[in-house]
């Protein structure tokens, strides 16, 4: 388990952009698979994106593919989620998750053993 803190959420207009950050306050993240999930009131918890420990492999949920980009800077113990062309349906609490390298299941909340408190993203006119 690793301690994670998300930041960068806020209120934006449709079509706007936000960049979320997820930082480790303790251990290095260099050998962790990192993921982003989101949950809106009355909706399922959705997989957003994941990135391998090396940064070579990236994966996205269908609803955000082509608009969001996940990246990491292991030297800074930080993972980023760049969100472009935001839509009202992107409104949710976004959670950062982590797990020491896994063989698969990166889109399943259950495979991660660390998560942050979440950061609110609201897309509205």
Buried (B, 14 or more C-beta within 10 A) or exposed (E): EBEBBBBBBEEBEEEEEBBBBBBBEEBEBEEBBBBBBBBBEEEEEBBBBBBBBEBEEBBBBEBBEEBBBBBBEBEEBBBBBBBBEBEEEBBBBBBBBBBBEBEEEBBEBEBBEBBBEBBEBBBEE
